[in-house]
Amino acid sequence: MSRFLCGRFALDLSAPRIMAIINLTDDSFSGDGLRGDVAAALRRAERALEDGADLLDIGAESTRPGCDPTPEAREIERIVAAVEALSGLGAPLSVDTMKPAVMRAALRVGADMINDINGFSAPGAVDAVAGGACGLCVMHMRGEPRTMQQNTVYADVVTEVAECLSGRVAALTAAGVARERIVLDPGFGFGKDVGHNYSMLKHFARFAVEGLPILAGLSRKSMLGAITGKAVGERLIASVTGAALAVEHGARIVRVHDVAATREALQIWRACAEAA
């Protein structure tokens, strides 16, 4: 499925797309949180688009392992202000949240996509998104960010995650969501250990449940540091390599911090893929 319906946009996913992270949080694991500074978010978004981003993903709640939830009112305030400020940039705006109230607020001011690490499983989440035209990223996570790394036992991580994603797709389509509005994300680092993460990367194509497109988000994550020994701020090469491997194994969207470097890597990947 190469067409992704995403609010005001219909994206062609026959070639991989880059989603840039615009982080409004106070305590981002990657150290790039903007603490609600909307002017800085606009500058970062403009730079990301200049560097080659196709989508912008706005988040106002940290989801690093062990983090505490952000108060709903603060998250709504920051998300609404950012969506309003970025809506004229001509790019799809995704909002990274698992709270139905935040989803509704974001959609009211023009968000094109909701990226839910909880797979739209919270009470009211499906209802919040089913009736509109926004794109949906359905991600797999066990538990919640504060506790997710306390339960990382799987008999077969790839099969179990794929089955869970399939169940969430069934719930959304039963509520009337068109399949063209859905992308899937297996959730690197969300309730998985290092070995699980690399098994998922190796077998990434298996997450294309029923032919739906898949998104990979592994930029700067601890799975990269565990292999390279690099600190968060030194994981550029590993992040770009991970994005390229994910695309090689079927990712249609890569969610990244470092847009320009990722774009160059994908240019080389595409030249190789299209060579005689």
N, C-alpha and C positions, 0 to 999 in steps of 0.2 A: 504494500500500500504506500504510494509515493506522495499522495496529497494529504496534507495535514491542515484541517480547518481550525483556525486560531483567532477567534474574535473578528477583528477587521481584516484579517489576512488569510490567504490560502497559500501555505508554504509548499513548495516543491521539495520533497525529500529524496528525490532520485540521486542527489548529491548530498553529502553530509553538511550539516549546518552547525554553526558555532553559537552557543548561548553564553553570554557574558554575565558574570556574577556582579551584582550591585548590592553591596552588603551594608545595611544601615544599623547593624547591631553594635552593642557596646563591647561584646566579648567574643568576637569571632575567633575560631581556632586558628585561622590563617593570618591573623593580625591585620586584616584590611577593613575592619569595621569602621563605619563613618559616624557612629553615634548619633544617628538621626539628622545629620547635616545634609539637607536636601540640595543646597547649592553645590556641595562637593559631589553628591550623587549625580547631579546633572553633568558636571564636568567629567566625571568618570564614565558616564554613559556615552557622552559625545566622543570621548577618546576611544572607547571600545568600538563604536560604530566606525570611526575612522580607521581603526586597526583591522576591521573586517568582521565584526560580530553581526550575526543575523537576527538574534533575539537578545533581549535583556531580561534577566531574572532578578527581581527585587525581593530582598528578604529583610525582615526587621525582628527576627527572633533567632537567637543562636540555637543550633541543633547539634553542637559538639557533644561527645559523650560526657555525661555527668552534669550537664548544664541545668540550671533552673529555668522554668517557664518565664516568658516575658508577660507582664500584665497585658490583658487583652486591649484595654483602652490605649496604652502606649503603642502597641503594635498597630492598631487601626490608625492612630494619628500619624504615625510615620509612613505607613503604606499609602494612605490617601494622599498625603502631601507629595510623596515621591511620584505616584502614578500621575497626578495632575501636572507635575513639573515636567515629566518625561513624555507625556502623551503626544506632543507635537514633533517628536524626533523621527517619525515615519518608520518605526520598527515595532514588532510585536512586544508587548510588555507582559511578562510572566510575573506572578506574585507567588512567592514561596511561603506557604502557610499551611497549618493543619487545623486552624480554627474556623468553623463555619461563619461566625460573625465577621471575621476578617475577610473571608472570601466574598461575602455579600457586599461589604463596604468597598472592596477593591473593584468588584465588577460594576458597582454603581457609578464609579468615577472613570471607568473605561479600560480596566485591565483586560487583556486579550486571552490570558491563560492563567490557570491555577496549577501550581506545582506542589502537590501534597505528599510529604514524606510519609504520611500515615495512610496513604492509599484510599482516601475518602471513606475511611471506616468510622470516623467519629460520628456520633448521633447528629443528624442534620446536615452532614457534609454533602451527601449525594443530592439532597433537596436543594442545597445552596447553589449547585452548579448545573443541575440537570436541564433546566428550562431554557438556558441561554444558548449562545453560540461560542462560548469560550473553549479554547483548547484545554486539555487536562493531561497532566503528567501523573501517572499512578505509580508510586514508589513502594517498595517493600521495606518494612521495618518491623522489628520485634519490640514490643513494649513501647517505651518512650525514650527520648534522648537521655534522660537522667539515669535510666536503668538498663538500656538496651544491651550494653556489653556484659551484663550479668547472665545472659541466656544466649549462648552461642553454640549450642549443641544441635547438630543436624546429622541425620543418617545420610542424606544426599542433598547438599545445599542447593545445587542447581535445580534439581527436580522439585524440591519443596518450595523454593522461591517462585519458580515458574507456575506451579500449581496455585500458589497464593495469588499471584498476579492474575491468573485466569479467573479466579473467583471474584476478584474485584472488578474485572472487566464485565463479568456476568451481571454483577449488581448494578453497574452503571448502565449497561445496555438495557436491562430490564426496566430502568427508570426512564428510558427514552433517549439516552445519549447516543448519538451517531458514532459509529466506530471511527469515522474520519476525524473525530475530535480527540482521539486518545493516543498517547504515547506511553511507553512503559519504561520503568527504571528499576533494576534489581536492588539498588540501594547499597553500593559499596560502603562498607564501614558501619552500616546501621544494623547492629546485632550480628556481626560476622567477625571471625578472627582473620588473621593474615592469610592463612591457607584457604579459607573460604573465599576471600576476595580474589585470589589469583585463580582459583577454580572457576569462579564466575567470569573472570576476564577471558580465560582460555575457551570457555564454552558459551561466550556471550550471545551467539546467534540463537541459542535455545530459548532466550527470553522473548523472542519475537512471537509471542502467543497469538495464534490465529492470524499470523501475518502482520500484526501491528508493529509500527516502528518502535525502536528502542533508543533510549537516551542513556549516556554514560556520564557519571559525575564522580571522577576520582582525582580531580585537581588538588594537589598539595596534601593529599590525605596521608594518614599514618601508615597505610599499607605500602606507600612509596618510601617513607622514611625507614620502615622496618627492613627494607632490602638495601637501601643505599647508605643508611646511617646519617642522612642529611636532615638538618632541622627544617621546620616548616618553610622558612624564608629562602631555603636553598634547594627547593625541589622543582625548579623550572624544567630542567632536562627530563627528570623522571615523569613530571606531569604531562609534558608534550609527548613523550614516548608512550605513556599510558593512553592518551587520547588517540594517537595514531593506531595503536594496537586495537583499541575498541572499535574504531572505524573499520579496520581490516577484518574484524570479526562481526561486523554488521551494524554498528551504531549509526544512527541517522542524525543524532544531535549529540554534541559533546558540550558539557557545561564546564566552563573553565574560568580561571582568574587571568591567565596570560593569553590574551587574544591574538596579538600579532605573531608570537612564536608558534602558536597552534595553527594559525592560518598558513604560515610558511610550511609547516610539516604536512598539512593536508594538501597543499599545492604539489609537493613532491609525491605524496601518496597517489594523488589523482593522475599525475603524469605517468607514473608507473602503471597504474591500473588501466590507463587508456592506451598504453604503448602497444605497437603491433607485436 
